[in-house]
Amino acid sequence: MRRAWRNARKAEFTPHEFESPAGRNIYDTRRTRLTEWLNYGIPPAQVASWAGNSVPVLLAVYAGVISGQLPDLKRRMEAGVALPEMPEAD
């Protein structure tokens, strides 16, 4: 498997890209995709499902790399303050 992955990288990457650590092993591609999904704001439960992990395992591994969401989260929290009151249930 490693040989096939190396040959595929060599066939598709420029020499500079091939020598870089980018995608050096198959698992790098998985980690990159999961990190991107989390940073795009996809809910961890959905990412965990796609990855075949539990949410606790996913967050234990990837919590430190989630970034760039603070401005959107602040905006959403501030918008929540202005929500109308919900009618009381009878």
Biopython code that builds the backbone (N, CA, C, O; Angstrom):
import numpy as np
from Bio.PDB.StructureBuilder import StructureBuilder

atoms = [
    (1, "MET", "N", (0.822, -1.179, 0.000)),
    (1, "MET", "CA", (0.000, 0.000, 0.000)),
    (1, "MET", "C", (0.877, 1.257, 0.000)),
    (1, "MET", "O", (0.606, 2.205, -0.737)),
    (2, "ARG", "N", (1.911, 1.260, 0.816)),
    (2, "ARG", "CA", (2.797, 2.428, 0.867)),
    (2, "ARG", "C", (3.460, 2.682, -0.482)),
    (2, "ARG", "O", (3.595, 3.827, -0.911)),
    (3, "ARG", "N", (3.864, 1.620, -1.134)),
    (3, "ARG", "CA", (4.517, 1.765, -2.441)),
    (3, "ARG", "C", (3.542, 2.341, -3.467)),
    (3, "ARG", "O", (3.909, 3.214, -4.254)),
    (4, "ALA", "N", (2.311, 1.857, -3.460)),
    (4, "ALA", "CA", (1.302, 2.364, -4.394)),
    (4, "ALA", "C", (1.020, 3.846, -4.113)),
    (4, "ALA", "O", (0.897, 4.642, -5.044)),
    (5, "TRP", "N", (0.917, 4.213, -2.833)),
    (5, "TRP", "CA", (0.677, 5.611, -2.463)),
    (5, "TRP", "C", (1.842, 6.487, -2.907)),
    (5, "TRP", "O", (1.635, 7.570, -3.453)),
    (6, "ARG", "N", (3.056, 6.022, -2.676)),
    (6, "ARG", "CA", (4.249, 6.784, -3.090)),
    (6, "ARG", "C", (4.267, 6.957, -4.606)),
    (6, "ARG", "O", (4.551, 8.050, -5.098)),
    (7, "ASN", "N", (3.974, 5.909, -5.343)),
    (7, "ASN", "CA", (3.955, 6.000, -6.807)),
    (7, "ASN", "C", (2.870, 6.955, -7.296)),
    (7, "ASN", "O", (3.082, 7.702, -8.251)),
    (8, "ALA", "N", (1.713, 6.932, -6.644)),
    (8, "ALA", "CA", (0.626, 7.842, -7.025)),
    (8, "ALA", "C", (1.028, 9.293, -6.765)),
    (8, "ALA", "O", (0.785, 10.161, -7.603)),
    (9, "ARG", "N", (1.639, 9.560, -5.617)),
    (9, "ARG", "CA", (2.115, 10.915, -5.306)),
    (9, "ARG", "C", (3.145, 11.372, -6.323)),
    (9, "ARG", "O", (3.102, 12.505, -6.802)),
    (10, "LYS", "N", (4.070, 10.479, -6.648)),
    (10, "LYS", "CA", (5.132, 10.829, -7.595)),
    (10, "LYS", "C", (4.547, 11.144, -8.972)),
    (10, "LYS", "O", (5.030, 12.039, -9.665)),
    (11, "ALA", "N", (3.505, 10.406, -9.366)),
    (11, "ALA", "CA", (2.888, 10.616, -10.675)),
    (11, "ALA", "C", (2.088, 11.928, -10.734)),
    (11, "ALA", "O", (1.998, 12.545, -11.795)),
    (12, "GLU", "N", (1.517, 12.350, -9.618)),
    (12, "GLU", "CA", (0.619, 13.508, -9.623)),
    (12, "GLU", "C", (1.246, 14.808, -9.123)),
    (12, "GLU", "O", (0.826, 15.891, -9.530)),
    (13, "PHE", "N", (2.236, 14.711, -8.255)),
    (13, "PHE", "CA", (2.828, 15.913, -7.667)),
    (13, "PHE", "C", (4.004, 16.402, -8.492)),
    (13, "PHE", "O", (4.649, 15.637, -9.210)),
    (14, "THR", "N", (4.268, 17.705, -8.372)),
    (14, "THR", "CA", (5.509, 18.236, -8.933)),
    (14, "THR", "C", (6.643, 17.681, -8.082)),
    (14, "THR", "O", (6.395, 17.208, -6.973)),
    (15, "PRO", "N", (7.878, 17.725, -8.567)),
    (15, "PRO", "CA", (8.995, 17.233, -7.737)),
    (15, "PRO", "C", (9.062, 17.940, -6.373)),
    (15, "PRO", "O", (9.346, 17.303, -5.359)),
    (16, "HIS", "N", (8.802, 19.245, -6.351)),
    (16, "HIS", "CA", (8.834, 19.986, -5.083)),
    (16, "HIS", "C", (7.737, 19.486, -4.131)),
    (16, "HIS", "O", (7.990, 19.276, -2.944)),
    (17, "GLU", "N", (6.516, 19.298, -4.660)),
    (17, "GLU", "CA", (5.412, 18.792, -3.839)),
    (17, "GLU", "C", (5.705, 17.376, -3.346)),
    (17, "GLU", "O", (5.426, 17.040, -2.195)),
    (18, "PHE", "N", (6.262, 16.563, -4.215)),
    (18, "PHE", "CA", (6.568, 15.186, -3.841)),
    (18, "PHE", "C", (7.556, 15.127, -2.684)),
    (18, "PHE", "O", (7.422, 14.288, -1.792)),
    (19, "GLU", "N", (8.549, 16.015, -2.694)),
    (19, "GLU", "CA", (9.554, 16.029, -1.622)),
    (19, "GLU", "C", (9.031, 16.657, -0.327)),
    (19, "GLU", "O", (9.636, 16.481, 0.730)),
    (20, "SER", "N", (7.924, 17.382, -0.400)),
    (20, "SER", "CA", (7.361, 18.016, 0.796)),
    (20, "SER", "C", (6.644, 16.950, 1.647)),
    (20, "SER", "O", (6.409, 15.835, 1.183)),
    (21, "PRO", "N", (6.307, 17.302, 2.881)),
    (21, "PRO", "CA", (5.593, 16.333, 3.722)),
    (21, "PRO", "C", (4.110, 16.189, 3.364)),
    (21, "PRO", "O", (3.420, 15.345, 3.936)),
    (22, "ALA", "N", (3.614, 16.996, 2.428)),
    (22, "ALA", "CA", (2.192, 16.960, 2.075)),
    (22, "ALA", "C", (1.775, 15.575, 1.599)),
    (22, "ALA", "O", (2.286, 15.071, 0.599)),
    (23, "GLY", "N", (0.865, 14.983, 2.309)),
    (23, "GLY", "CA", (0.343, 13.691, 1.900)),
    (23, "GLY", "C", (1.370, 12.581, 1.875)),
    (23, "GLY", "O", (1.241, 11.625, 1.111)),
    (24, "ARG", "N", (2.381, 12.702, 2.703)),
    (24, "ARG", "CA", (3.436, 11.696, 2.687)),
    (24, "ARG", "C", (2.897, 10.302, 2.991)),
    (24, "ARG", "O", (3.391, 9.304, 2.466)),
    (25, "ASN", "N", (1.889, 10.247, 3.835)),
    (25, "ASN", "CA", (1.244, 8.948, 4.028)),
    (25, "ASN", "C", (-0.265, 9.116, 3.887)),
    (25, "ASN", "O", (-0.781, 10.230, 3.976)),
    (26, "ILE", "N", (-0.953, 8.034, 3.672)),
    (26, "ILE", "CA", (-2.385, 8.074, 3.393)),
    (26, "ILE", "C", (-3.155, 8.721, 4.544)),
    (26, "ILE", "O", (-4.119, 9.450, 4.311)),
    (27, "TYR", "N", (-2.741, 8.464, 5.763)),
    (27, "TYR", "CA", (-3.472, 8.997, 6.901)),
    (27, "TYR", "C", (-3.410, 10.517, 6.950)),
    (27, "TYR", "O", (-4.317, 11.143, 7.499)),
    (28, "ASP", "N", (-2.349, 11.142, 6.383)),
    (28, "ASP", "CA", (-2.265, 12.604, 6.327)),
    (28, "ASP", "C", (-3.471, 13.184, 5.594)),
    (28, "ASP", "O", (-4.000, 14.221, 5.994)),
    (29, "THR", "N", (-3.899, 12.530, 4.539)),
    (29, "THR", "CA", (-5.032, 13.003, 3.758)),
    (29, "THR", "C", (-6.302, 12.969, 4.600)),
    (29, "THR", "O", (-7.102, 13.903, 4.554)),
    (30, "ARG", "N", (-6.489, 11.918, 5.354)),
    (30, "ARG", "CA", (-7.658, 11.798, 6.233)),
    (30, "ARG", "C", (-7.646, 12.892, 7.294)),
    (30, "ARG", "O", (-8.661, 13.551, 7.519)),
    (31, "ARG", "N", (-6.514, 13.086, 7.940)),
    (31, "ARG", "CA", (-6.408, 14.113, 8.978)),
    (31, "ARG", "C", (-6.702, 15.495, 8.416)),
    (31, "ARG", "O", (-7.397, 16.297, 9.040)),
    (32, "THR", "N", (-6.166, 15.763, 7.234)),
    (32, "THR", "CA", (-6.399, 17.060, 6.607)),
    (32, "THR", "C", (-7.876, 17.281, 6.339)),
    (32, "THR", "O", (-8.401, 18.354, 6.637)),
    (33, "ARG", "N", (-8.552, 16.294, 5.787)),
    (33, "ARG", "CA", (-9.966, 16.427, 5.467)),
    (33, "ARG", "C", (-10.799, 16.611, 6.736)),
    (33, "ARG", "O", (-11.670, 17.481, 6.767)),
    (34, "LEU", "N", (-10.557, 15.822, 7.774)),
    (34, "LEU", "CA", (-11.327, 15.962, 9.007)),
    (34, "LEU", "C", (-11.108, 17.331, 9.641)),
    (34, "LEU", "O", (-12.052, 17.949, 10.132)),
    (35, "THR", "N", (-9.870, 17.801, 9.630)),
    (35, "THR", "CA", (-9.566, 19.128, 10.167)),
    (35, "THR", "C", (-10.293, 20.202, 9.378)),
    (35, "THR", "O", (-10.856, 21.125, 9.966)),
    (36, "GLU", "N", (-10.290, 20.097, 8.060)),
    (36, "GLU", "CA", (-10.993, 21.077, 7.225)),
    (36, "GLU", "C", (-12.483, 21.080, 7.533)),
    (36, "GLU", "O", (-13.076, 22.147, 7.693)),
    (37, "TRP", "N", (-13.092, 19.915, 7.618)),
    (37, "TRP", "CA", (-14.524, 19.845, 7.904)),
    (37, "TRP", "C", (-14.849, 20.512, 9.237)),
    (37, "TRP", "O", (-15.815, 21.269, 9.333)),
    (38, "LEU", "N", (-14.053, 20.239, 10.257)),
    (38, "LEU", "CA", (-14.295, 20.863, 11.559)),
    (38, "LEU", "C", (-14.124, 22.372, 11.471)),
    (38, "LEU", "O", (-14.912, 23.116, 12.055)),
    (39, "ASN", "N", (-13.105, 22.834, 10.748)),
    (39, "ASN", "CA", (-12.870, 24.265, 10.617)),
    (39, "ASN", "C", (-13.909, 24.953, 9.740)),
    (39, "ASN", "O", (-14.092, 26.166, 9.848)),
    (40, "TYR", "N", (-14.586, 24.217, 8.884)),
    (40, "TYR", "CA", (-15.685, 24.771, 8.091)),
    (40, "TYR", "C", (-16.944, 24.919, 8.934)),
    (40, "TYR", "O", (-17.926, 25.509, 8.482)),
    (41, "GLY", "N", (-16.926, 24.390, 10.152)),
    (41, "GLY", "CA", (-18.077, 24.498, 11.030)),
    (41, "GLY", "C", (-19.045, 23.335, 10.936)),
    (41, "GLY", "O", (-20.146, 23.403, 11.484)),
    (42, "ILE", "N", (-18.657, 22.270, 10.253)),
    (42, "ILE", "CA", (-19.517, 21.091, 10.198)),
    (42, "ILE", "C", (-19.564, 20.501, 11.610)),
    (42, "ILE", "O", (-18.519, 20.322, 12.235)),
    (43, "PRO", "N", (-20.749, 20.201, 12.115)),
    (43, "PRO", "CA", (-20.861, 19.708, 13.489)),
    (43, "PRO", "C", (-19.998, 18.462, 13.734)),
    (43, "PRO", "O", (-19.954, 17.557, 12.902)),
    (44, "PRO", "N", (-19.319, 18.429, 14.876)),
    (44, "PRO", "CA", (-18.463, 17.280, 15.189)),
    (44, "PRO", "C", (-19.179, 15.935, 15.108)),
    (44, "PRO", "O", (-18.565, 14.935, 14.737)),
    (45, "ALA", "N", (-20.460, 15.894, 15.446)),
    (45, "ALA", "CA", (-21.186, 14.619, 15.366)),
    (45, "ALA", "C", (-21.236, 14.124, 13.921)),
    (45, "ALA", "O", (-21.117, 12.925, 13.669)),
    (46, "GLN", "N", (-21.414, 15.050, 12.970)),
    (46, "GLN", "CA", (-21.463, 14.654, 11.567)),
    (46, "GLN", "C", (-20.081, 14.214, 11.081)),
    (46, "GLN", "O", (-19.954, 13.201, 10.394)),
    (47, "VAL", "N", (-19.059, 14.972, 11.437)),
    (47, "VAL", "CA", (-17.694, 14.619, 11.033)),
    (47, "VAL", "C", (-17.310, 13.265, 11.611)),
    (47, "VAL", "O", (-16.718, 12.435, 10.921)),
    (48, "ALA", "N", (-17.647, 13.041, 12.879)),
    (48, "ALA", "CA", (-17.342, 11.753, 13.516)),
    (48, "ALA", "C", (-18.037, 10.617, 12.784)),
    (48, "ALA", "O", (-17.448, 9.556, 12.575)),
    (49, "SER", "N", (-19.278, 10.835, 12.398)),
    (49, "SER", "CA", (-20.014, 9.803, 11.668)),
    (49, "SER", "C", (-19.341, 9.496, 10.335)),
    (49, "SER", "O", (-19.151, 8.329, 9.990)),
    (50, "TRP", "N", (-18.982, 10.526, 9.592)),
    (50, "TRP", "CA", (-18.305, 10.328, 8.306)),
    (50, "TRP", "C", (-16.972, 9.622, 8.482)),
    (50, "TRP", "O", (-16.566, 8.824, 7.638)),
    (51, "ALA", "N", (-16.286, 9.925, 9.598)),
    (51, "ALA", "CA", (-14.953, 9.359, 9.828)),
    (51, "ALA", "C", (-15.002, 7.968, 10.450)),
    (51, "ALA", "O", (-13.993, 7.266, 10.503)),
    (52, "GLY", "N", (-16.190, 7.578, 10.920)),
    (52, "GLY", "CA", (-16.293, 6.286, 11.582)),
    (52, "GLY", "C", (-15.734, 6.309, 12.992)),
    (52, "GLY", "O", (-15.249, 5.296, 13.496)),
    (53, "ASN", "N", (-15.806, 7.484, 13.631)),
    (53, "ASN", "CA", (-15.329, 7.660, 15.000)),
    (53, "ASN", "C", (-16.484, 8.064, 15.898)),
    (53, "ASN", "O", (-17.574, 8.386, 15.424)),
    (54, "SER", "N", (-16.235, 8.044, 17.187)),
    (54, "SER", "CA", (-17.181, 8.638, 18.126)),
    (54, "SER", "C", (-16.796, 10.110, 18.271)),
    (54, "SER", "O", (-15.669, 10.499, 17.963)),
    (55, "VAL", "N", (-17.740, 10.920, 18.742)),
    (55, "VAL", "CA", (-17.450, 12.335, 18.954)),
    (55, "VAL", "C", (-16.335, 12.519, 19.982)),
    (55, "VAL", "O", (-15.439, 13.330, 19.746)),
    (56, "PRO", "N", (-16.345, 11.802, 21.122)),
    (56, "PRO", "CA", (-15.247, 11.978, 22.081)),
    (56, "PRO", "C", (-13.868, 11.671, 21.478)),
    (56, "PRO", "O", (-12.904, 12.386, 21.748)),
    (57, "VAL", "N", (-13.774, 10.628, 20.675)),
    (57, "VAL", "CA", (-12.482, 10.297, 20.049)),
    (57, "VAL", "C", (-12.089, 11.390, 19.070)),
    (57, "VAL", "O", (-10.942, 11.838, 19.068)),
    (58, "LEU", "N", (-13.034, 11.826, 18.232)),
    (58, "LEU", "CA", (-12.746, 12.878, 17.256)),
    (58, "LEU", "C", (-12.241, 14.132, 17.951)),
    (58, "LEU", "O", (-11.218, 14.692, 17.557)),
    (59, "LEU", "N", (-12.952, 14.577, 18.986)),
    (59, "LEU", "CA", (-12.558, 15.810, 19.664)),
    (59, "LEU", "C", (-11.273, 15.653, 20.465)),
    (59, "LEU", "O", (-10.513, 16.611, 20.606)),
    (60, "ALA", "N", (-11.022, 14.464, 20.989)),
    (60, "ALA", "CA", (-9.764, 14.246, 21.710)),
    (60, "ALA", "C", (-8.571, 14.428, 20.772)),
    (60, "ALA", "O", (-7.516, 14.917, 21.178)),
    (61, "VAL", "N", (-8.751, 14.032, 19.522)),
    (61, "VAL", "CA", (-7.660, 14.114, 18.549)),
    (61, "VAL", "C", (-7.602, 15.482, 17.884)),
    (61, "VAL", "O", (-6.511, 16.014, 17.676)),
    (62, "TYR", "N", (-8.754, 16.064, 17.543)),
    (62, "TYR", "CA", (-8.784, 17.245, 16.686)),
    (62, "TYR", "C", (-9.155, 18.557, 17.371)),
    (62, "TYR", "O", (-9.112, 19.601, 16.720)),
    (63, "ALA", "N", (-9.512, 18.551, 18.634)),
    (63, "ALA", "CA", (-9.941, 19.787, 19.300)),
    (63, "ALA", "C", (-8.883, 20.887, 19.206)),
    (63, "ALA", "O", (-9.226, 22.064, 19.090)),
    (64, "GLY", "N", (-7.630, 20.526, 19.254)),
    (64, "GLY", "CA", (-6.554, 21.514, 19.214)),
    (64, "GLY", "C", (-6.324, 22.156, 17.866)),
    (64, "GLY", "O", (-5.599, 23.147, 17.777)),
    (65, "VAL", "N", (-6.917, 21.623, 16.815)),
    (65, "VAL", "CA", (-6.687, 22.188, 15.484)),
    (65, "VAL", "C", (-7.898, 22.913, 14.927)),
    (65, "VAL", "O", (-7.844, 23.440, 13.815)),
    (66, "ILE", "N", (-8.998, 22.950, 15.686)),
    (66, "ILE", "CA", (-10.176, 23.686, 15.240)),
    (66, "ILE", "C", (-9.889, 25.169, 15.436)),
    (66, "ILE", "O", (-9.577, 25.614, 16.540)),
    (67, "SER", "N", (-9.999, 25.928, 14.346)),
    (67, "SER", "CA", (-9.707, 27.358, 14.440)),
    (67, "SER", "C", (-10.542, 28.130, 13.434)),
    (67, "SER", "O", (-11.139, 27.554, 12.524)),
    (68, "GLY", "N", (-10.572, 29.450, 13.616)),
    (68, "GLY", "CA", (-11.219, 30.319, 12.654)),
    (68, "GLY", "C", (-12.717, 30.438, 12.794)),
    (68, "GLY", "O", (-13.357, 31.054, 11.942)),
    (69, "GLN", "N", (-13.300, 29.875, 13.831)),
    (69, "GLN", "CA", (-14.752, 29.906, 13.972)),
    (69, "GLN", "C", (-15.247, 30.969, 14.951)),
    (69, "GLN", "O", (-16.450, 31.216, 15.032)),
    (70, "LEU", "N", (-14.349, 31.591, 15.685)),
    (70, "LEU", "CA", (-14.763, 32.514, 16.739)),
    (70, "LEU", "C", (-15.609, 33.685, 16.225)),
    (70, "LEU", "O", (-16.630, 33.988, 16.841)),
    (71, "PRO", "N", (-15.236, 34.359, 15.126)),
    (71, "PRO", "CA", (-16.087, 35.467, 14.659)),
    (71, "PRO", "C", (-17.522, 35.017, 14.347)),
    (71, "PRO", "O", (-18.478, 35.705, 14.704)),
    (72, "ASP", "N", (-17.669, 33.883, 13.693)),
    (72, "ASP", "CA", (-19.007, 33.385, 13.369)),
    (72, "ASP", "C", (-19.765, 33.002, 14.631)),
    (72, "ASP", "O", (-20.958, 33.283, 14.746)),
    (73, "LEU", "N", (-19.093, 32.370, 15.569)),
    (73, "LEU", "CA", (-19.759, 31.990, 16.823)),
    (73, "LEU", "C", (-20.214, 33.222, 17.606)),
    (73, "LEU", "O", (-21.311, 33.230, 18.165)),
    (74, "LYS", "N", (-19.379, 34.257, 17.646)),
    (74, "LYS", "CA", (-19.760, 35.492, 18.336)),
    (74, "LYS", "C", (-20.987, 36.119, 17.675)),
    (74, "LYS", "O", (-21.910, 36.561, 18.360)),
    (75, "ARG", "N", (-20.992, 36.155, 16.341)),
    (75, "ARG", "CA", (-22.123, 36.716, 15.610)),
    (75, "ARG", "C", (-23.403, 35.936, 15.918)),
    (75, "ARG", "O", (-24.461, 36.527, 16.134)),
    (76, "ARG", "N", (-23.297, 34.616, 15.936)),
    (76, "ARG", "CA", (-24.466, 33.783, 16.205)),
    (76, "ARG", "C", (-24.961, 33.972, 17.637)),
    (76, "ARG", "O", (-26.169, 33.993, 17.875)),
    (77, "MET", "N", (-24.036, 34.110, 18.598)),
    (77, "MET", "CA", (-24.444, 34.320, 19.986)),
    (77, "MET", "C", (-25.135, 35.666, 20.144)),
    (77, "MET", "O", (-26.149, 35.769, 20.833)),
    (78, "GLU", "N", (-24.587, 36.702, 19.507)),
    (78, "GLU", "CA", (-25.196, 38.027, 19.595)),
    (78, "GLU", "C", (-26.568, 38.039, 18.940)),
    (78, "GLU", "O", (-27.480, 38.697, 19.441)),
    (79, "ALA", "N", (-26.733, 37.338, 17.850)),
    (79, "ALA", "CA", (-28.031, 37.266, 17.180)),
    (79, "ALA", "C", (-29.046, 36.550, 18.066)),
    (79, "ALA", "O", (-30.236, 36.859, 18.022)),
    (80, "GLY", "N", (-28.586, 35.610, 18.857)),
    (80, "GLY", "CA", (-29.476, 34.872, 19.744)),
    (80, "GLY", "C", (-30.089, 35.730, 20.821)),
    (80, "GLY", "O", (-31.172, 35.414, 21.313)),
    (81, "VAL", "N", (-29.427, 36.812, 21.207)),
    (81, "VAL", "CA", (-29.940, 37.710, 22.232)),
    (81, "VAL", "C", (-31.224, 38.366, 21.743)),
    (81, "VAL", "O", (-32.115, 38.649, 22.544)),
    (82, "ALA", "N", (-31.332, 38.608, 20.457)),
    (82, "ALA", "CA", (-32.462, 39.329, 19.903)),
    (82, "ALA", "C", (-33.626, 38.410, 19.515)),
    (82, "ALA", "O", (-34.570, 38.866, 18.871)),
    (83, "LEU", "N", (-33.580, 37.144, 19.888)),
    (83, "LEU", "CA", (-34.652, 36.226, 19.529)),
    (83, "LEU", "C", (-35.926, 36.587, 20.292)),
    (83, "LEU", "O", (-35.857, 36.997, 21.451)),
    (84, "PRO", "N", (-37.083, 36.439, 19.655)),
    (84, "PRO", "CA", (-38.345, 36.749, 20.350)),
    (84, "PRO", "C", (-38.625, 35.721, 21.432)),
    (84, "PRO", "O", (-38.106, 34.605, 21.407)),
    (85, "GLU", "N", (-39.452, 36.121, 22.374)),
    (85, "GLU", "CA", (-39.864, 35.198, 23.429)),
    (85, "GLU", "C", (-40.726, 34.109, 22.834)),
    (85, "GLU", "O", (-41.517, 34.357, 21.925)),
    (86, "MET", "N", (-40.575, 32.913, 23.343)),
    (86, "MET", "CA", (-41.377, 31.778, 22.891)),
    (86, "MET", "C", (-42.667, 31.765, 23.701)),
    (86, "MET", "O", (-42.632, 32.000, 24.909)),
    (87, "PRO", "N", (-43.810, 31.493, 23.061)),
    (87, "PRO", "CA", (-45.055, 31.399, 23.834)),
    (87, "PRO", "C", (-44.979, 30.208, 24.791)),
    (87, "PRO", "O", (-44.382, 29.175, 24.485)),
    (88, "GLU", "N", (-45.586, 30.380, 25.931)),
    (88, "GLU", "CA", (-45.573, 29.298, 26.913)),
    (88, "GLU", "C", (-46.491, 28.181, 26.485)),
    (88, "GLU", "O", (-47.544, 28.421, 25.895)),
    (89, "ALA", "N", (-46.097, 26.968, 26.779)),
    (89, "ALA", "CA", (-46.907, 25.809, 26.426)),
    (89, "ALA", "C", (-48.123, 25.742, 27.342)),
    (89, "ALA", "O", (-48.029, 26.054, 28.529)),
    (90, "ASP", "N", (-49.251, 25.338, 26.796)),
    (90, "ASP", "CA", (-50.482, 25.226, 27.599)),
    (90, "ASP", "C", (-50.488, 23.994, 28.437)),
    (90, "ASP", "O", (-51.447, 23.751, 29.169)),
]
sb = StructureBuilder()
sb.init_structure("model")
sb.init_model(0)
sb.init_chain("A")
sb.init_seg("    ")
for serial, (resi, resn, name, xyz) in enumerate(atoms, 1):
    if name == "N":
        sb.init_residue(resn, " ", resi, " ")
    sb.init_atom(name, np.array(xyz, "f"), 0.0, 1.0, " ", f" {name:<3s}", serial, name[0])
structure = sb.get_structure()
